[in-house]
Amino acid sequence: MRVHLFGAVSSPGCANYGLKRIAKDNQQYGSDVVYFVNRNFYVDDGLQSVESVSKAIKLIQGVRDLCAEGNLRLHKFVSNSRDTMELIPISEQAQGIKDLDLCSSDLPVERALGVEWCGESDSFQFRPAIRNHSPTRCGILSTVASTRISCTICLVW
């Protein structure tokens, strides 16, 4: 077989295996790039915080080159750093970023792994749907477990 159906039950596992195999077979791209592919991807979302624009661009280029070895095209990049976004080709940027004037527009809210990330304030929000549950122990625990949590994460650029 040369293809795999998108949306099949096995798709996340196959995607994960494919990324890890590409990283294993292409160690020449450096330990930072291989580590990112092995540890910072969940299915098709790669999330990473770095200290500078130069490190971000180096990581992005390295991971794109590594994945190209396996005929995978990484795109839909987003960053809270306008300087980083200006160095990424428009064709590779996330849809919400492509049409923005990076000098004057606020950065949009993006979703990854069920979490909302506000690029402008660099904060995460969790917004689970709260449903009315019966007033039993199970219902109360279910409601408490699904309450809204928000936190702010500061990244150094």
NULUM-967602 format. One record per residue (C-alpha): residue number from 1; x, y, z. Coordinates in steps of 0.25 Angstrom, whole numbers. Each point is the difference from the previous one (the first is absolute). Last residue first. Layout:
N
<vexlum><k>NUM</k><x>X</x><y>Y</y><z>Z</z></vexlum>
...
//
This chain:
157
<vexlum><k>157</k><x>46</x><y>146</y><z>89</z></vexlum>
<vexlum><k>156</k><x>-4</x><y>-6</y><z>14</z></vexlum>
<vexlum><k>155</k><x>-13</x><y>-7</y><z>2</z></vexlum>
<vexlum><k>154</k><x>-10</x><y>4</y><z>10</z></vexlum>
<vexlum><k>153</k><x>-11</x><y>-10</y><z>3</z></vexlum>
<vexlum><k>152</k><x>-13</x><y>5</y><z>5</z></vexlum>
<vexlum><k>151</k><x>-11</x><y>-9</y><z>6</z></vexlum>
<vexlum><k>150</k><x>-14</x><y>-3</y><z>-3</z></vexlum>
<vexlum><k>149</k><x>-9</x><y>-11</y><z>6</z></vexlum>
<vexlum><k>148</k><x>-15</x><y>-2</y><z>-3</z></vexlum>
<vexlum><k>147</k><x>-7</x><y>-11</y><z>7</z></vexlum>
<vexlum><k>146</k><x>0</x><y>-14</y><z>-6</z></vexlum>
<vexlum><k>145</k><x>6</x><y>-7</y><z>12</z></vexlum>
<vexlum><k>144</k><x>-10</x><y>7</y><z>10</z></vexlum>
<vexlum><k>143</k><x>-12</x><y>-4</y><z>-9</z></vexlum>
<vexlum><k>142</k><x>4</x><y>-15</y><z>-1</z></vexlum>
<vexlum><k>141</k><x>3</x><y>0</y><z>15</z></vexlum>
<vexlum><k>140</k><x>-14</x><y>5</y><z>3</z></vexlum>
<vexlum><k>139</k><x>-7</x><y>-9</y><z>-10</z></vexlum>
<vexlum><k>138</k><x>7</x><y>-12</y><z>6</z></vexlum>
<vexlum><k>137</k><x>-3</x><y>4</y><z>14</z></vexlum>
<vexlum><k>136</k><x>-14</x><y>2</y><z>-4</z></vexlum>
<vexlum><k>135</k><x>-7</x><y>13</y><z>-2</z></vexlum>
<vexlum><k>134</k><x>-3</x><y>-4</y><z>-15</z></vexlum>
<vexlum><k>133</k><x>8</x><y>7</y><z>-10</z></vexlum>
<vexlum><k>132</k><x>-2</x><y>13</y><z>-8</z></vexlum>
<vexlum><k>131</k><x>10</x><y>1</y><z>-11</z></vexlum>
<vexlum><k>130</k><x>13</x><y>8</y><z>0</z></vexlum>
<vexlum><k>129</k><x>7</x><y>0</y><z>-13</z></vexlum>
<vexlum><k>128</k><x>15</x><y>1</y><z>3</z></vexlum>
<vexlum><k>127</k><x>7</x><y>14</y><z>-2</z></vexlum>
<vexlum><k>126</k><x>15</x><y>-1</y><z>3</z></vexlum>
<vexlum><k>125</k><x>7</x><y>13</y><z>-2</z></vexlum>
<vexlum><k>124</k><x>15</x><y>2</y><z>-3</z></vexlum>
<vexlum><k>123</k><x>7</x><y>13</y><z>0</z></vexlum>
<vexlum><k>122</k><x>10</x><y>7</y><z>-9</z></vexlum>
<vexlum><k>121</k><x>-7</x><y>13</y><z>1</z></vexlum>
<vexlum><k>120</k><x>0</x><y>2</y><z>-15</z></vexlum>
<vexlum><k>119</k><x>1</x><y>-14</y><z>-4</z></vexlum>
<vexlum><k>118</k><x>-12</x><y>-4</y><z>7</z></vexlum>
<vexlum><k>117</k><x>1</x><y>-15</y><z>2</z></vexlum>
<vexlum><k>116</k><x>-13</x><y>-9</y><z>1</z></vexlum>
<vexlum><k>115</k><x>2</x><y>-14</y><z>4</z></vexlum>
<vexlum><k>114</k><x>-7</x><y>-12</y><z>-6</z></vexlum>
<vexlum><k>113</k><x>13</x><y>-6</y><z>-5</z></vexlum>
<vexlum><k>112</k><x>3</x><y>13</y><z>-7</z></vexlum>
<vexlum><k>111</k><x>-9</x><y>12</y><z>-3</z></vexlum>
<vexlum><k>110</k><x>4</x><y>14</y><z>-4</z></vexlum>
<vexlum><k>109</k><x>-4</x><y>13</y><z>5</z></vexlum>
<vexlum><k>108</k><x>4</x><y>11</y><z>-10</z></vexlum>
<vexlum><k>107</k><x>12</x><y>10</y><z>0</z></vexlum>
<vexlum><k>106</k><x>-5</x><y>14</y><z>2</z></vexlum>
<vexlum><k>105</k><x>2</x><y>9</y><z>-13</z></vexlum>
<vexlum><k>104</k><x>9</x><y>11</y><z>-2</z></vexlum>
<vexlum><k>103</k><x>14</x><y>-4</y><z>-4</z></vexlum>
<vexlum><k>102</k><x>-3</x><y>-14</y><z>-4</z></vexlum>
<vexlum><k>101</k><x>-11</x><y>4</y><z>-10</z></vexlum>
<vexlum><k>100</k><x>-8</x><y>-12</y><z>1</z></vexlum>
<vexlum><k>99</k><x>-5</x><y>-8</y><z>-13</z></vexlum>
<vexlum><k>98</k><x>10</x><y>-12</y><z>2</z></vexlum>
<vexlum><k>97</k><x>-2</x><y>-1</y><z>15</z></vexlum>
<vexlum><k>96</k><x>-13</x><y>-7</y><z>2</z></vexlum>
<vexlum><k>95</k><x>3</x><y>-10</y><z>-11</z></vexlum>
<vexlum><k>94</k><x>13</x><y>-5</y><z>7</z></vexlum>
<vexlum><k>93</k><x>13</x><y>4</y><z>-7</z></vexlum>
<vexlum><k>92</k><x>7</x><y>-8</y><z>-10</z></vexlum>
<vexlum><k>91</k><x>-5</x><y>7</y><z>-13</z></vexlum>
<vexlum><k>90</k><x>3</x><y>13</y><z>7</z></vexlum>
<vexlum><k>89</k><x>15</x><y>-4</y><z>0</z></vexlum>
<vexlum><k>88</k><x>5</x><y>0</y><z>15</z></vexlum>
<vexlum><k>87</k><x>10</x><y>12</y><z>3</z></vexlum>
<vexlum><k>86</k><x>-11</x><y>10</y><z>3</z></vexlum>
<vexlum><k>85</k><x>-6</x><y>-10</y><z>10</z></vexlum>
<vexlum><k>84</k><x>13</x><y>-1</y><z>8</z></vexlum>
<vexlum><k>83</k><x>0</x><y>15</y><z>1</z></vexlum>
<vexlum><k>82</k><x>-14</x><y>1</y><z>4</z></vexlum>
<vexlum><k>81</k><x>3</x><y>-9</y><z>12</z></vexlum>
<vexlum><k>80</k><x>-13</x><y>-7</y><z>5</z></vexlum>
<vexlum><k>79</k><x>2</x><y>-11</y><z>-10</z></vexlum>
<vexlum><k>78</k><x>-8</x><y>-8</y><z>-10</z></vexlum>
<vexlum><k>77</k><x>4</x><y>-10</y><z>-11</z></vexlum>
<vexlum><k>76</k><x>-11</x><y>-6</y><z>-8</z></vexlum>
<vexlum><k>75</k><x>11</x><y>-8</y><z>-8</z></vexlum>
<vexlum><k>74</k><x>8</x><y>-13</y><z>0</z></vexlum>
<vexlum><k>73</k><x>1</x><y>-8</y><z>-13</z></vexlum>
<vexlum><k>72</k><x>2</x><y>-15</y><z>2</z></vexlum>
<vexlum><k>71</k><x>8</x><y>-7</y><z>-11</z></vexlum>
<vexlum><k>70</k><x>8</x><y>-8</y><z>10</z></vexlum>
<vexlum><k>69</k><x>13</x><y>8</y><z>-2</z></vexlum>
<vexlum><k>68</k><x>-9</x><y>12</y><z>-1</z></vexlum>
<vexlum><k>67</k><x>-3</x><y>-2</y><z>15</z></vexlum>
<vexlum><k>66</k><x>15</x><y>2</y><z>3</z></vexlum>
<vexlum><k>65</k><x>0</x><y>13</y><z>-8</z></vexlum>
<vexlum><k>64</k><x>-12</x><y>5</y><z>6</z></vexlum>
<vexlum><k>63</k><x>5</x><y>-3</y><z>14</z></vexlum>
<vexlum><k>62</k><x>13</x><y>7</y><z>-3</z></vexlum>
<vexlum><k>61</k><x>-6</x><y>12</y><z>-6</z></vexlum>
<vexlum><k>60</k><x>-10</x><y>2</y><z>12</z></vexlum>
<vexlum><k>59</k><x>11</x><y>-3</y><z>10</z></vexlum>
<vexlum><k>58</k><x>10</x><y>10</y><z>-6</z></vexlum>
<vexlum><k>57</k><x>-12</x><y>10</y><z>-1</z></vexlum>
<vexlum><k>56</k><x>-3</x><y>-2</y><z>15</z></vexlum>
<vexlum><k>55</k><x>14</x><y>1</y><z>4</z></vexlum>
<vexlum><k>54</k><x>2</x><y>13</y><z>-7</z></vexlum>
<vexlum><k>53</k><x>-12</x><y>6</y><z>5</z></vexlum>
<vexlum><k>52</k><x>4</x><y>-3</y><z>15</z></vexlum>
<vexlum><k>51</k><x>-2</x><y>-8</y><z>12</z></vexlum>
<vexlum><k>50</k><x>-8</x><y>-11</y><z>-5</z></vexlum>
<vexlum><k>49</k><x>-14</x><y>-6</y><z>3</z></vexlum>
<vexlum><k>48</k><x>-5</x><y>-12</y><z>-8</z></vexlum>
<vexlum><k>47</k><x>-13</x><y>-6</y><z>-5</z></vexlum>
<vexlum><k>46</k><x>-1</x><y>-10</y><z>-11</z></vexlum>
<vexlum><k>45</k><x>-14</x><y>-4</y><z>-4</z></vexlum>
<vexlum><k>44</k><x>-3</x><y>-11</y><z>-10</z></vexlum>
<vexlum><k>43</k><x>-1</x><y>-12</y><z>9</z></vexlum>
<vexlum><k>42</k><x>6</x><y>6</y><z>13</z></vexlum>
<vexlum><k>41</k><x>13</x><y>5</y><z>-3</z></vexlum>
<vexlum><k>40</k><x>10</x><y>5</y><z>10</z></vexlum>
<vexlum><k>39</k><x>8</x><y>-12</y><z>4</z></vexlum>
<vexlum><k>38</k><x>5</x><y>-7</y><z>-12</z></vexlum>
<vexlum><k>37</k><x>0</x><y>11</y><z>-10</z></vexlum>
<vexlum><k>36</k><x>5</x><y>10</y><z>9</z></vexlum>
<vexlum><k>35</k><x>11</x><y>-9</y><z>5</z></vexlum>
<vexlum><k>34</k><x>4</x><y>-3</y><z>-15</z></vexlum>
<vexlum><k>33</k><x>1</x><y>15</y><z>-2</z></vexlum>
<vexlum><k>32</k><x>8</x><y>3</y><z>12</z></vexlum>
<vexlum><k>31</k><x>9</x><y>-12</y><z>-2</z></vexlum>
<vexlum><k>30</k><x>5</x><y>4</y><z>-13</z></vexlum>
<vexlum><k>29</k><x>-5</x><y>-2</y><z>-15</z></vexlum>
<vexlum><k>28</k><x>10</x><y>-11</y><z>-2</z></vexlum>
<vexlum><k>27</k><x>-9</x><y>-9</y><z>8</z></vexlum>
<vexlum><k>26</k><x>-9</x><y>-3</y><z>-12</z></vexlum>
<vexlum><k>25</k><x>-4</x><y>-15</y><z>1</z></vexlum>
<vexlum><k>24</k><x>-5</x><y>2</y><z>15</z></vexlum>
<vexlum><k>23</k><x>-7</x><y>13</y><z>-3</z></vexlum>
<vexlum><k>22</k><x>-7</x><y>-6</y><z>-12</z></vexlum>
<vexlum><k>21</k><x>-4</x><y>-12</y><z>8</z></vexlum>
<vexlum><k>20</k><x>-6</x><y>9</y><z>11</z></vexlum>
<vexlum><k>19</k><x>-8</x><y>8</y><z>-9</z></vexlum>
<vexlum><k>18</k><x>-6</x><y>-13</y><z>-7</z></vexlum>
<vexlum><k>17</k><x>-3</x><y>-6</y><z>13</z></vexlum>
<vexlum><k>16</k><x>-8</x><y>12</y><z>5</z></vexlum>
<vexlum><k>15</k><x>-7</x><y>1</y><z>-13</z></vexlum>
<vexlum><k>14</k><x>-3</x><y>-15</y><z>0</z></vexlum>
<vexlum><k>13</k><x>-5</x><y>1</y><z>15</z></vexlum>
<vexlum><k>12</k><x>-9</x><y>12</y><z>-3</z></vexlum>
<vexlum><k>11</k><x>-6</x><y>-7</y><z>-13</z></vexlum>
<vexlum><k>10</k><x>-3</x><y>-14</y><z>7</z></vexlum>
<vexlum><k>9</k><x>-15</x><y>4</y><z>2</z></vexlum>
<vexlum><k>8</k><x>-1</x><y>4</y><z>-14</z></vexlum>
<vexlum><k>7</k><x>-1</x><y>15</y><z>-3</z></vexlum>
<vexlum><k>6</k><x>10</x><y>1</y><z>-11</z></vexlum>
<vexlum><k>5</k><x>1</x><y>-13</y><z>-7</z></vexlum>
<vexlum><k>4</k><x>14</x><y>-5</y><z>-2</z></vexlum>
<vexlum><k>3</k><x>8</x><y>-1</y><z>-12</z></vexlum>
<vexlum><k>2</k><x>11</x><y>-8</y><z>-6</z></vexlum>
<vexlum><k>1</k><x>-5</x><y>-14</y><z>3</z></vexlum>
//
